Amino acid sequence: MRRRGVLAVSGAAVLAVAGGALAVGTQPAIGEALGVPTASASATPVAALHGTALDRAQAAATIVTARTVVADANDKTDTTVLERHISALSDYPTLSGGALSDRIESTVDTVQDVAQASADQDKRDADARVAAAKAQADAAAAKAAADAAAAAAAKAAALQAAANTPAGAKATASAMASSRYGWGADQFQCLDNLWTKESGWNYRAYNANGGATGIPQALPGSKMGTVAADWQTNATTQVTWGLQYIAAAYGTPCAAWGHSQANNFY
């Protein structure tokens, strides 16, 4: 027979045919079912079959193996053809010669095909599970990153909102006046007087008469764009520009405040 030899699938029965004799050596249940003593661990078989008896023993072993393959097959694997071969081979006690050999061979062929198809499907299923797990992990990572970005944006927005209040703008101006220009509390008091008069420290302040804008009342407001593009919405940008203007035009906030008191503008 073309594939007669050793057949082992999923730990099922194995019947080895060599030199026209059959040695039953790996699955005691088969030998017992056939009335054949099983081999010991030694290399010499203790029982041998010949002719039609050999073919029928091979058929019985093939059926056991085929049924094991059907039972163990992946649920997605089609075992219909193999089951038909098993049914056809089940008549082995009444068959002999070429008909029996043909049925054994076709069953063995189909067993190997089904076992391979099942193994391939197991691999595809495993790959699909790995891919699904990776996709889930990637989605979780993406969500975590998005959540972190949203939290950071929310935090930044909250900080910006706090900085845009009059108290926040004053705190920014006081720190910047000291760290960048070396102006102390006396100078900050002059700055507070000046910008309280000009805008009330309101970053949205706008003078409809002349167009002066923001906390320092820049005229026009677009001048503050030299610091940052968000000059219309960011009190810190307005404070930064206003301090630069005071330093360049008057030297100190108190000098600017004195000019404002004398001329009603600075």
C-alpha positions in Angstrom: 0.0 0.0 0.0 1.3 3.4 -1.0 1.2 4.9 2.6 1.5 1.7 4.6 4.0 2.1 7.3 3.9 4.0 10.6 0.9 6.3 11.1 0.8 8.5 14.2 -1.8 11.2 14.7 -2.5 13.1 17.9 -1.2 10.2 20.0 -3.5 7.7 18.4 -2.8 4.0 17.6 0.2 3.0 15.5 0.5 -0.2 13.6 3.8 -0.7 11.8 4.0 -3.0 8.8 7.4 -4.3 7.9 8.4 -7.3 5.8 4.8 -8.4 5.3 4.2 -8.7 9.1 2.3 -6.4 11.5 3.8 -5.6 14.9 1.3 -4.2 17.5 3.5 -2.1 19.8 2.2 1.3 20.8 -1.4 1.1 21.7 -2.3 -1.9 23.9 -6.0 -1.4 23.4 -5.7 -2.2 19.7 -3.8 -5.3 20.2 -6.3 -6.5 22.7 -9.2 -5.6 20.4 -7.6 -7.7 17.7 -6.6 -10.5 20.0 -3.0 -9.8 19.3 -0.5 -9.6 22.3 1.2 -6.2 22.5 4.9 -5.8 22.1 7.2 -5.1 25.0 9.7 -2.3 25.1 12.2 -4.6 23.3 12.7 -4.2 19.5 11.4 -7.7 18.7 7.6 -7.9 18.1 5.9 -10.7 19.9 3.1 -11.2 17.4 2.8 -11.2 13.7 0.0 -11.3 11.2 0.0 -12.2 7.5 -2.3 -11.9 4.4 -5.9 -11.0 4.9 -5.5 -11.0 8.7 -2.8 -8.4 8.4 -5.0 -6.3 6.1 -7.9 -6.5 8.5 -5.7 -5.6 11.5 -4.4 -2.6 9.5 -8.0 -1.6 8.8 -9.0 -1.8 12.5 -6.0 0.3 13.4 -6.8 2.8 10.7 -10.4 3.1 11.9 -9.2 3.8 15.5 -6.7 6.5 14.2 -9.3 8.0 11.9 -11.9 8.3 14.7 -9.3 9.9 16.9 -8.6 12.5 14.2 -12.3 13.2 13.8 -12.7 13.6 17.6 -9.7 15.9 17.9 -10.3 17.9 14.7 -10.8 21.7 14.9 -14.5 22.5 15.0 -14.0 24.4 11.7 -12.5 21.4 9.9 -14.8 19.5 7.6 -14.6 15.8 8.6 -17.5 14.6 6.4 -15.4 12.7 3.8 -13.3 11.1 6.5 -16.4 9.9 8.3 -17.7 8.4 5.1 -14.4 6.5 4.7 -14.6 5.2 8.3 -18.1 4.0 7.6 -17.0 2.3 4.4 -14.0 0.7 6.1 -16.1 -0.6 9.0 -17.0 -3.6 6.8 -13.4 -4.8 6.9 -14.3 -8.1 8.6 -16.0 -9.1 5.4 -13.6 -7.6 2.9 -10.2 -8.8 1.6 -7.7 -8.2 -1.1 -7.7 -5.1 -3.3 -11.0 -3.7 -2.1 -9.8 -3.7 1.5 -6.4 -2.3 0.6 -8.1 0.5 -1.5 -10.3 1.5 1.4 -7.5 1.5 3.9 -5.3 3.6 1.6 -8.1 6.2 0.8 -8.9 6.4 4.6 -5.2 6.9 5.5 -5.0 9.6 2.8 -8.0 11.4 4.1 -6.9 11.0 7.7 -3.7 12.8 6.9 -5.5 15.5 4.9 -8.0 16.1 7.8 -5.2 16.1 10.4 -3.2 18.7 8.3 -6.3 20.8 7.7 -7.1 20.8 11.4 -3.5 21.7 12.3 -3.6 24.5 9.7 -6.9 25.8 11.2 -5.5 25.6 14.7 -2.7 27.8 13.5 -5.0 30.3 11.9 -7.1 30.4 15.0 -4.0 31.0 17.2 -2.8 33.7 14.8 -6.3 35.3 14.9 -6.2 35.3 18.7 -2.8 36.8 18.8 -3.9 39.5 16.3 -7.1 40.2 18.2 -5.1 40.5 21.5 -2.6 42.8 19.8 -5.5 44.9 18.3 -7.1 45.1 21.8 -3.8 46.1 23.4 -3.2 48.7 20.7 -6.7 50.1 21.1 -6.2 50.2 24.9 -2.8 52.0 24.4 -4.4 54.4 22.0 -7.2 55.1 24.4 -4.8 55.6 27.3 -2.8 58.0 25.1 -5.9 59.9 24.1 -7.1 60.0 27.7 -3.7 61.3 28.8 -3.7 63.9 26.1 -7.3 65.0 27.0 -6.3 65.2 30.7 -3.2 67.3 29.8 -5.3 69.5 27.6 -7.9 69.9 30.4 -5.2 70.7 32.9 -3.6 73.3 30.6 -7.0 74.8 29.9 -7.6 75.0 33.7 -4.2 76.6 34.3 -4.8 79.1 31.4 -8.3 80.0 32.8 -6.7 80.6 36.2 -3.9 82.7 34.7 -6.5 84.8 32.8 -8.3 85.9 35.9 -7.2 89.3 37.3 -5.6 87.6 40.3 -3.8 85.2 38.0 -2.6 88.0 35.7 -1.3 89.9 38.7 0.6 86.9 40.0 2.2 86.4 36.6 3.1 90.1 36.3 4.6 90.2 39.8 6.8 87.1 39.2 7.9 88.3 35.7 8.6 91.8 36.9 10.9 90.4 39.6 12.6 87.6 37.6 13.1 89.4 34.3 13.4 93.0 35.3 14.5 93.0 38.9 11.5 95.2 39.9 10.5 94.9 43.5 7.2 95.3 45.4 7.2 99.1 45.0 7.4 98.9 41.3 4.8 96.2 41.2 2.5 98.5 43.2 2.9 101.2 40.5 2.2 98.5 37.8 -0.9 97.4 39.7 -2.1 101.0 39.9 -1.4 101.6 36.2 -3.1 98.5 34.8 -6.0 98.6 37.2 -6.7 102.1 35.8 -6.2 101.0 32.2 -8.1 97.7 32.1 -8.9 96.4 35.6 -6.5 93.5 34.7 -9.1 92.2 32.3 -7.5 90.5 29.3 -10.7 91.0 27.3 -10.7 94.8 27.9 -11.3 96.8 24.8 -11.5 100.6 24.3 -14.1 101.2 21.6 -13.0 104.8 21.2 -9.4 104.1 20.3 -9.1 100.4 19.9 -6.7 99.9 22.9 -6.8 96.2 23.8 -6.1 93.9 26.7 -4.5 94.3 30.1 -1.8 96.8 29.0 -4.2 98.5 26.6 -1.9 98.0 23.6 -2.8 100.2 20.6 -3.5 98.5 18.4 -3.9 95.2 20.1 -2.1 93.3 17.3 1.2 94.7 18.6 1.1 92.0 21.2 1.3 89.5 18.4 5.1 90.1 18.5 5.1 87.9 21.7 2.7 85.2 20.6 -0.2 84.6 18.3 -2.6 84.0 21.2 -2.5 87.6 22.4 -6.3 87.9 22.3 -6.9 85.0 24.6 -3.8 84.7 26.8 -3.3 87.2 29.7 0.3 86.0 30.1 1.1 87.0 26.5 -0.4 90.5 27.2 1.5 90.9 30.4 4.7 89.9 28.7 4.3 92.5 26.0 3.1 95.1 28.5 6.2 94.8 30.7 8.5 94.9 27.6 6.7 98.1 26.5 7.1 99.7 29.9 10.7 98.8 30.2 11.5 100.2 26.7 9.4 103.3 26.9 9.6 104.4 30.6 12.3 102.2 32.2 10.1 101.3 35.2 6.4 100.8 36.1 6.6 103.8 38.5 7.8 106.1 35.7 5.0 104.8 33.5 2.5 105.3 36.3 3.7 108.9 36.8 3.3 109.6 33.1 -0.2 108.2 33.2 -1.2 110.3 36.2 0.1 113.5 34.5 -1.2 112.8 31.0 -4.0 110.2 31.4 -2.2 107.8 29.2 1.1 106.0 29.0 
